[in-house]
Amino acid sequence: MWKYVLKRLLLAALTVFIIITITFFAMNAIPGGPFASEKAPSPDVKAVLEERYNLNKPLGEQYLLYLNDLLHGDFGVSLKTGRDISTTISDSFGISAKLGLMAVGVALVFGLIFGCIAALTRNKWPDRAIIFFTTLFVSVPSFVLATLLLLIFCLQLKWFSVWSTTSQNYFLPVLSLALYPMSYITRLTKTSMLDVMGQDYIRTAQAKGVSHFLVIAKHALRNALIPVITYVGPMTAYILTGSMVVETVFTIGGLGTKFVSSIANRDYTMIMATTIFLAVLMVLATLISDLLYKAVDPRIKFE
Amino acid sequence: MYDPNTIPKKHLLSLQLDLKKFEPATEEEKRQTDQMRESTTFFRDGMRKLVKNPLAMASIVVLVLIIVTIFVAPLIVPYGYQDMITVDGKRDKTATNLAPFTYSELEQKAIESGESIFPHIFGTDELGRDYFIRTIYGTRVSLAVGLFASIIVLIIGLLYGSISGYTGGKTDIIMMRIVDIIYSLPDMLMVILLSVVLDAVLKNALTGTALAKIGTNMISLFIVFGLLYWVGMARLVRGQILTIKNNEYILAAKAIGAKPGRIIRKHVLPNCMSVIIISTALQIPSAIFTESFLSFVGLGVQAPMPSLGSLANAARGGLGSYPYKMIFPALMICLIVLAFNLLGDGLRDAFDPRLRR
């Protein structure tokens, strides 16, 4: 088992390393350096600045220095604002993390509940209704959902106030982030529940006289959960990228908004830094979900 | 025909049937047993299942309608996607932000003086451009991106996967390690990063060439999709080929001296076609999703050319006052993606050998 964990850790580290390398060389491939804006500094100032940010050194050395900075959590400074990127990220990540975790929770809890209901009422109306809505929701991009929710509930019906520093209602943003993964988990749970409910040990438990609820909660659901665990990695990726759009639509000042505005401003260092940060999070989520998957199910062998 | 009386009877405990107890079948009875099911091919059987699936058929109808509309509408509607509304050759400044099926003051006057003016089915945008035609062109762009991206993915994935799977051995291991690594990169982030970078790089490299007309964003989108999304297809094709290549007919083909290229083309690929087609059909909506997402954050197609995502993004500004500008492109995206998803599901139910009994 430890051999497998080690192997996965190495693969994750390699992935992160490749992401950083791609990012660094992509950054240098973009024409025009950080000081090539319209307000070009004088040659002397430029030389001092290049000295300070190691831009006068050969590319290979710059790369090593960049790696070293990254290991110390230093992403450099923003091209547009001149502020330190690490502090910007740590300032804005809190609210995004809160939003993301709430969305993950909602997606998991309701996805599992609806999936079980759909599996247990197979081909009856609750099942049909749930499958209808989940098919609909996986076809709606998050930005469409977010803007429509904003339009209907904030602007037309005025049930919720628009996001501001004083009124922070997470309901609509979380809803628009969670609906897609929730629908996906519902479908996943339904198929794996149907699969598990046909197994012999379920019939054995029922024959022993175990109550209907216990059969489902203890015997069926625990086994049906396994495919859902594998989805945790992709779901994190979806929610992190989805939060860019949802935060922008609801004007929430989180990391996603920062990322989108840095794209609009062509603030290259900011784009690169946020990409690395989010990519590492996603790689970690995938790693955890893979390890959990293997740990939960003893039938799966460690290779 | 045997005569039951001439067959010699075996000993007492024989299990031999006593033919005297049987009578010959009449002609009509013979004809009844002849009525077998019509022989069917894999393709025809799948098509029969597909036609019976109402959801899949409905989505085909919807998609055909959309495709016909995007080709026919620009011929009928007398507006261009980047032209502002003009009345009598003069730019109509009052024709901005019109609601659906309304006319501006100048147009109203022109109608009263007897001219006929084509209605603005979806209204106009903030620059006075007809919104219906912009939505139509946006749909064109989104569909084109989805289709071409899927074709690029299909070609690269097919070539890479079939070479890797068929060759096997060390080549396979190395090729699959590369796939594993690309697969583990977070795709959406890499798409964003690479399209930012490629856009900036291509802008300098392509100015003045014919390719610049398509737009550097569009080209960088294709390159990025091609670079990242082929890995899923390559894995799929490789897996299929590994199961197929151990069959006897492959051995037979090898024995009579067929070259690997011929075996892959003639024997292996036709057998995994169904799985590949299903996966391509499901790739299209995901590419449309990605493109609209990128356009929404400001990385998609270039300014005068609309895409559904960039239209939705532009509509965000006046969401409270002009909600229809958001609703039309949003509905269009949902409709297209839903139709492709349902069609892909239908195709899978009809053609996937793993789901067939």
Interface residues (C-beta under 8 A of the other chain):
Chain A: L11 A12 L14 T15 I18 I19 I22 T23 A26 M27 A29 I30 P31 T135 L136 V138 S139 V140 P141 S142 F143 V144 T147 L148 L150 L151 L155 Q156 A237 T241 M244 V245 T248 V249 V260 I263 A264 R266 Y268 I271 M272 T275 L278 A279 M282 V283 T286
Chain B: D180 I181 S184 L185 P186 D187 M188 L189 M190 I192 L193 L194 V196 V197 A200 V201 N204 P285 F289 S292 F293 F296 V297 G298 L299 G309 A312 N313 A315 R316 L319 G320 P323 M326 I327 A330 I333 C334 V337 L338 N341 L342
